[in-house]
Amino acid sequence: MKWTNPGHEYDQAYQSIESKKAFYLFGAGDYGNQFIKILKDEIRVLGYIDNDEEKQGKDINGLPCLSLAEAMENINDHTGIIITMSQIARIEPITQLKKLGMHQDVDYYLIEEFLSVYYMYKYGKLYMSTISFLPSTTCNLNCRHCLNFNPFADHFYNRDWDELVRDIDLFFSWVDRIMLFHVSGGEPLLYKYTADVIEYLDRKYGGRIDTLRTVTNGTVIPTDEVLQKLARCKVEFTVDDYRDAVPKYRDNLDILTKKFDEYGIKYWVNKVGGWIDLAPERTDYSNLSTIQLIRHRDSCTQSWQELRDGKIYSCNYAAYAQVAGLSGEQDLEETFDLSHCKQASLDDKKKLVEFRLGYTSKGYTEFCKTCRGFKIDNNIDVEPAIQVERGKL
Ligand code: SF4
């Protein structure tokens, strides 16, 4: 989205939130659960909506879970819907709501918008939904559709400890609280400072992080020293299950999860169903007009941003593409510079909320010119973790 009224882009959205007496949460999964924990004492939640028939009719966190059609019977102008789903999963619900004539920030809200706008306007606090922090792209796999674009890069990118600490401290000088701080990769268990980064985050900012999470591809067994460090922290691991794609590491996932059990490290195994192909080597939107590029970006539901080098990057995949050498120099208009002021004012923080929710001066990234995006017409899964030989793309 292109900024037109910086500092005031969400004035009307907040008025709309304030006019609602109750809400449904569309999505009874991880995000829905996290949302309930955070806001159950702030707003009235009537129940969940979920397209999964197995969840419909059940009580989840003490709330009924309904189909959209059932919930619609109770929805009026004073009832809002909050979409509590990931950027891929939310494509379908948003399409359903639009077909019913509903509008974003009037009838329904995205989880990250709701959290940040509500806390900023009501309490003057910067509550961010998520941030991606990528200390290293080093990985032992070389996946065809890697969203770090590793197969395109001629070397891995590893950050120094001092830079990491500087970024973390700067980030928390702006942000009061965050729902999910994600330490990502590469393969985080191959990077020498991952456990130290997690320990630093947990010790210094744990009280302001609702969920501190990292991920592993399930093929690497950390040392006991690393496991001991992790066990002291409130951190959880997503263990991606790529055993079908990389059978040579098949046994490692069981060894790893047994180690996590032994050390009391929280994890969940993610049986990865499908990935998305952003197809940067096969698409070319560079002949689109500026307005068309802004529309292309606006119709992409990608919502992750990256913290790096004292800045937040408006699309983390665009930032990864730049690191991989796929999209030339990063345009500074695609970033929010956290180091530009010593003490952020309320107005600065409102602008960061807007940036984090997708507003930039330009309205798109350079990488949007070659990226298909997270869109309804790019909603076809590709097989996860298909391996390619290094240097072959
Ligand atoms: S189209 Fe691609 S580069 Fe542009 S915002 Fe979406 S994921 Fe990022």
Residues whose N, C-alpha, C, O or C-beta is under 5 A from the ligand:
A	BS01	SF4	C300 Q302 C315 Y317 A318 T365 F367 C368 C371 R372 G373 F374
